Amino acid sequence: LQNLLQVVIRSDKDEDMTIDEHEIGDLINRIMGINGVEVNEPLFRERITSSGGSLQCVMDIIRNLMDDNVTEGDEIFTIKD
């Protein structure tokens, strides 16, 4: 989880505390570069853009990773063994 949070902060290239549309692709690539993490890219993009992309909203989306009650198909992140 700590790695994911650092990745989000580093992906905010213009340091405006928002993951803008042009920063989402880099963020997804960075997350996918973390060993064992898979991303539901279309759902992640949709959630970021619909939330306005604020870092707080993105952090809340990442907390989805810790939620055991996410229904199948709504998972944004999957940890591979």
Phi, psi and omega in degrees: 000319180299318177301318180297318180295319178296321179298318180298312182297319179292335182281348177277078188301321183268005175053040178260014179064025179221136171271103182280166181310317183284353179259348184295316181300317178295319178299313180298316179298319179295317180296318180293341176282350177279123182304129174088000181252127174248148183238133170279087191303311181299319181291320179297313178302314182297317181293321179295311183292323181288337180269356181090353173080007180299149181302323179298317178296320179295319178298320178296321177297319181294329177298341174307330179300327184272352185274119179278352186259016179286131180288151182300134183097341178260001180290129176270320181240142176230133177263122178273147177280000000 
